[in-house]
Amino acid sequence: MLSTFTTYQLYTRDQSRVLDRIAAEPVNQRLADYYRKTIGDVTSVKEFMDDYKLYSYAMTAYGLEDQIDSRALIRKVLESDLSDEKSFANQLSDERYRDFAKAFSFVTAADETDPVAQTNAQQQVMVEGYSEHRTKAAQTVAASVNYYTENIGAVKTVSQFLADDKLFSVALEAAGIDASIASKSFIREVLTGNKADQMAAQGDGRYLLLATMLPFDAAGRAPAGGLQDAGRANSTAYLYYQQKGLEASPQAAALQVAFYESEIGKITSADALIENPRLLDVALTAVGLDPAIESPAYVWNILTSDRSDPKSVLNKMPETTTAEKTRKQQYTALAEMFRFNTDGSLDAGTTAQTAAQVASLTGAYLDNYGDAAAEDDRLSSSFYSANLASIGTVMDFMNKPTVYDYALKAVGLDPATESRSTIMRVLRSDPSDPNGYAAGLKDDRYIRLASAFNFGADGKVTDVRRVQTEAAQGDTIDRYLNRLEEDEDKAAITTVVQDSQGFRSAMSSISTIDELLEDETAFDYAMTAIGFDPEYQDVELIRKVLASDPEDPSSFVNRLGVDAYKTLRSAFDIDAYGNLNLAQDETGGQIIIDAYIDRELGRKDPALVEAAEGILAYNAGIPKVATMNDLLSDAGVLDFALKSFGLDGAKLSSDEIRAILTSDLSDPKSAAASYGDDSYLEFAAAFNFAADGTIERDQTRVQSVSAMLSTQDLYLRQRMEEEAGSENNGVRLALYFSRTAADIDNVYTFLADDALLEFVKTTFSLPDEFSSSNIDVQARNLEKKIDLEQLDDPKYVERMISRFLAMYDLSNDSSASNPALSILSGATYI
């Protein structure tokens, strides 16, 4: 007969081979296959417990085989909310019940929320897209505009113009005419005859504007100096951007600056300036005034004010309120940028502005031109958010302009020109399906639109389709954090990430200095980022810092000379009215968030900063993944996920990753299973890809794939321990202790578990009477013999097991030689 020690060695020397042998036994294989294929279809505790194969398999895996008939007890365990300390499972002293409940998610499945048209994550992606929609839309049409400005000057005849579809389209649409339906023969008459006057007489001035822009003679010839010089081509291009609603785009702003620089030198009086709407627009915008509401006549009075005269219009401007003070400062800055006399004239040989003044004004314009549009965007976002709750069908979406226009602009589509039937079909399609309607349009914007909403093929709101559920996303991040050794580091990163995401969330509804100062979350975060305690900060001082001009050496923030305040001011883009946005550095990072992370983590370890930034980037990037190709092409998101599952060193190709992610996890021969490493299965399970590569809609599983794999592993270990126990019960006890030791955190666990109690009684030669003594006395006795802090150390655990095996053979009078006896000492403390 083999000794207990030798038998134990046979089971543990190559345990994976033993487990493979047990798994290959026909009965175990059939049960495992059934469990793997069936557990994903279970939706309730009743279904689970009514299927005896599933139920008994899981109970056996968690060491509860003897409680299979205690159905009322087990139902209460499975229905327990483990986050509630007073829940039934948490009240039981036996940890096995909690472990069993933890392996399933019946409570979560029962708490499913009603589907919504757009989740918070989807909405955030849409808001970010909308904030950039002018730039993206302008980029789309910039090629046409550039072609126009480069080629219109070379046009000699009206026939040449009409034959060039690109020139034709830009010119007509700049005048507000739909080029796609315009008759070229009619446009010829407009440009060479009297059709423009006839249409103007009928109240349609668009054609007269077109004829003025393109001054062909009656014979269809362009003027000798060219059809349009650079200035007129610039004006046409700017009109085109205006017609597209893109006058606040960087491309249109560049046209404005070029126009201003070319025309301001021709201005000879204040009258000429205010009569030129484009020049006036640039000048007013540069100082933070809104050209749409300012009176040209009042501007003339300011420009011609004698700043040394206390009774001048400028000096008599009221300064009672903060708004009045700001407005006077803006008009003072405007007046100082020009050299007009009090009658509006200029001195002989004097230009309206010096070269330095022109440079200063155009620079200020480029800083401010988007402020009004940004405020409009914030209002649009608020209206959009408020109307989302009432969207239940595609038709609801189509019939709400605040939602329809916003959503299309956010993905770069023009609501005015898009086919509504096309949009309806896009919203009903699966954006992740390469053969679907949205993908078939060969335009990524339609895929983005479809993925931003949760409509089914029937046009009704249904479950969200996303590449990862929130739970899987959280698990991926937890796995990434578990790569770090220190719990303190994990906690620090988690706190920083949560704080940063909370700050971003708060900033989504903050648009002014006042709102920032009043929002405790945002204010505290900003102060912490610059190294100050929020509790002891003077709010009025911070207000002055934020209202300062960082480019002005004499401004409040620069006079203070404190680097922290300069960092704070540089972290926000703020206009003259106190409207603010988060500023970005040259790499696209948000300055204040980078400062916060660096201050909170950088002093400990730069690697922690990298981890926090990686998590923030993953959380921001994963909601934007709408297709398999999106994931494979986003190196940041994909690398993060691979690292989380320990696969970054596997050097997997895109095709291999695709095969893993589309594996049938119930098939033991799938691509993910073929690696023989559960990490690949868990990686595949973390994403919602179907076998054809499409993304499935959220489905609440009562057991995650990771928990399923763990259950199957536990089942095999239980069977291994049972098999070992049939040969030698001491081996079974040793295997059980080896499996559970790392989870033991107090000596009462030994006293509450019969198997563990038998293990320690044998290990330390405790008499049978030991169990009859006071429970606290038993606990104190064990505390003297067992170092709980070392139970997660494999070497310490093996020493305890070696002692147990030797003592077991001694107490059971094993006749076989036991090598463990040779290392057994008389010490009572392992």
C-alpha positions, 0 to 999 in steps of 0.5 A: 500500500502506498503512503499518503505522501506518495499518493499525494505526490502522484496527484499533484506532481502533474496535476493538469494531466490528472485533471485532463484524465478525469475530464476525458472520462465519458460521464464527466465529458458529457456533463461538462459539454451539457453544462457549457452548452446549456447554462447560457440559455438559463434566465432564472433560478427556477430554470436552473434548479429545474434542470437537474443536470445543471443544478447538480453539476454546479452544486458538486463543483462548489462542494455542496453535493450533500445539499442538493435536496435542500432546494429552499435553502439553495434558492434563497442563496441564489436570490441573495444580493451579495452587496447587501451584508444582511442578505441570506447568503452573507448571513451563513457562516459557510463560505461555500454558499457565498462562493456558489451565489457569487458564481451566478448573477440571478439578481442582476438578471432579474433587475434588467432595465427597460431598453433605451434609444441611447445609453449614457456611453452612446450619448457621450460619444454623440456629444463629442462628435457634435462638438466637432461636427463643424470641423468635420463637415468643413473638412468634407467640403474643403476640397470643393472650396479649394478647387473653386478658389484655385480654378474660378479665376481661369474661367473665360466663358459661361460655357466653361463655367457650366461644364465644370460641375465642381465650380457650378456646384460651389457657386450656386450653393453659395448663392443658396441655390440647389445645384443638384436640381438647377437647370444649366440652361436657366442658369445660362440665362441668369448669367447672361440675360435678364432672368436674374432681374425677373426672379428678383422682381418676384422676390427671389434674390438668389439669382441676382446674387449669383449674377453679381458674383459671376459677372459674365457679359451678354455674350457669356464672356468673363471680364478682361481681368478675370471672372473673380479675383482672389477677394471675390473668390474668397467671398464666394467660398465664405458664402458657401460655408455660410450656406452649409452652416459652417461659418464657425469652422476653422476653414471659414475662419481662415477665409475671414482672416485672409479677407481681412488682411487683404481688405483692411488696408483699403479702408479709409474711414470708419464708415467704410469699415462698418459698411463692410459686414465681413470686416466688421464681423472679424473686428467685433468677434476679435474682442468678444462681441457678438456681431449679430446683436451689436449696432453698426451705428453704435460701433461707429460712435465707439470707433470715433470716440475721443478716449481722452474726453470723459464725455465721449460715448466710450467713456460714458459706457456704464460700469455698474454690473460685471457684464457692463464692465466686460462690455466696456473693456471689449469696446475699449479694446476695439477702439484701441485697435484702430486710428480713426479721428472723431469724424471717422476719417484717417489722417493723410497717409495713415492706415486704419491699423498698423501691421501689429494691430492687424496681427493682434486683431486677427489673432484674437479673432482666431481665438474667439471665432468659435465661442458663440458656436460653442455656446450654441452647441451646448444648448443644442446638446441640452435640448438633445438630451432632454428629448432622448427620453421620449424616443421609442421608435425610429419614427419618433427619431425622424419626427423630432428635429432637435434629435434628428438634426443633432444626431446627423450632424454629430456623425458628419451627415447633413440633415438638409440633404440626406434621404430620410428613407435612407436614414430610417433603413440605416437606423434599423440595420446592424452596423457591425454586419459587413453585409448589412445596409449601413455597411453597404453604403460604404460610408463610415458615417452611416455605421456611426449613426446606426451604432449610436442608437438601439433600434431593432429591425422593426424600428423599435427600441431594443437592447443595446448592441455593444462590443462589451457589456458594462460588467465585461468592461469593468472586469477587463479593467480589473484584470488590467489592475491585477497586473500590479503587485500592490493593492495600494497602487490598484486602489490609488489608480481606481480612485484617480480614474473615478475622480477624473471620470466624475470631473469629465461628467461634471464638466459636460454641464458646465459652460461658464466660470461661475458654474465651475466655481459653484460645482463642488466636484469640478472645483475640488478636482481642479484645485487638487490638480494644481496642488491646492486644498479646495477647502482653503481656496478663495473663490473670488481669487480663483475667479480673477485667475480664470478671467485673466488673459494669460497672454497679457504680462500685466494680467492678474494671473501673471502678476501673481507669478504663481505657477499653479495658478498659471497651470489652472488658467492654461487648463481652460479655454475661456472667452471674454464672457466667461464661457469656458471649455477644457483646454488640450495640450499639443498631444490632445490630452486635457491639461487639467486631467493630465495635471491631476493624474500626474500629481496624484500618481506621478510622484509614486511611479510613472507606470501608475500614470500610464495605467490610469491614462490607459484605463481612461482611454479604454473607457472612452474608446470602447463605446466607439467600437461598432465593428470587428474592424474598429476593434482590430484597428484601434491599437490602444483599445486592443492592446489594453484588452490583450494586456488585461488577459495576459495575451500581450506576449502572444503576438497574435495576428489580426486574423488570429484575434478575429478567430478567437473573438468569433469562437463558439465558446461551447465548442471544445474544438473552437479557435479560442479553446485550441490554445489550451489556455483559459485566458483565450476563452475568457478574452473571447467571452469579454466581447459580444462578437457572434460567430459571423463577426457581428456584435450581439445585443446585450444578453444578461447571462446568469453566469459569465464565461469566466465563472462557467470555466471556474465552475467546470474546473472546480467540478473536476477538482472535486472529482479528483479529490473524491477519487483520491479519497477513495484511495486515501482520505488523507490525500483528499483532505490535503488536496482540499486544503491546498485548494482552499488555503489562499482564501482562509483569512481567519481561524474560525474558517477551520472551525466551521469546516469539518474537512479543514478542522480534521486537517489541522487536528491531524497536522498538530496532533490535537486530541478529539477533546479539542472540539469540545472546548470553548470556541474562542479557546479553540481559535486562540489555540489555532492562532498560535499554530497557524500563520494566517498571513502566509496561507497565500504562500505556496511554500508555507502551505506545502510545509503544512501539507507535508506535516499533515501527510506525515502525521496522517500516516502516523495516526493511521499506522501506514506501513509504507515509508513516508519521506515526509517523516524525515523532515517532520520536526517537533515544532508546533508553529509551521 
